[in-house]
Amino acid sequence: GVKESHQTTIFRIIAAILHLGNLEIQAERDGEACSVSSEDEHLNSFCGLLGLEHSQMQHWLCHRK
């Protein structure tokens, strides 16, 4: 009973969440900081599926505000 356009959007969000779960976050400075590789294929897929800016997502996954 869900429109095809809505199904596509739902599948895109679910796929993005699954890619985010596979993201590798490296600890730095004895666990006080972290980083995400700009080459990480899951980050690229996540940003592509949701239309997010890669560099901003890479930054805000590792920094609190």
N, C-alpha and C positions, 0 to 999 in steps of 0.2 A: 503494500500500500504506500510505499515511499517513492516519490518521483525519481526518475533516473538521474537528474541533475543533483538532487540532494544525496543520492546514494554515492555518486562520484565524490562529492565533497566529504562525506563521512569516511569513505575509504581512504581518501587523501590524508585526512587528519589522523586516522588510525595508523596508516603506514608511516607518517611522520613521527608519531609517538614511538612506534617500534624501532625506528632508526635512532631516535634519541636514546633509547635504552641500550643500544649497542655502541654508543659513543665512548671512546677511550679518553679518560681524563687522567693526565699524569700529575702526580704529586711533586711538588718542589719545596725546597727549603724545609726539610723534615716535616712535611705535611702542613705547613703554614700557608702555602700557596699552591695553585694548580694551573695547568695549561691544557689547551686542546690543540692538537696539530691542525694546521691549516690544510693539510693533505688528507685529513680523515674523510673517507668516503661517506660515512654515515652523517656527518655534519653537512656535507655537500648535498646529500639527498634530502635531509631534513629541511634545509633552507630552500631548496628547489621546490619541494612539495608545498611549503607554506608561503613561498614568495618573500622570504626574509633576507636581509642583507647579511652575507656570510661573516664579514669582519665584526659586525655588531654582535651577532649571536655568539661568535667565538669569544668575544670580550666579556659579555654579560653572563655567560655560563660559569665564568671563573671569578667574577668580581661582585661583591655585595654593595648595595647602596642603601 
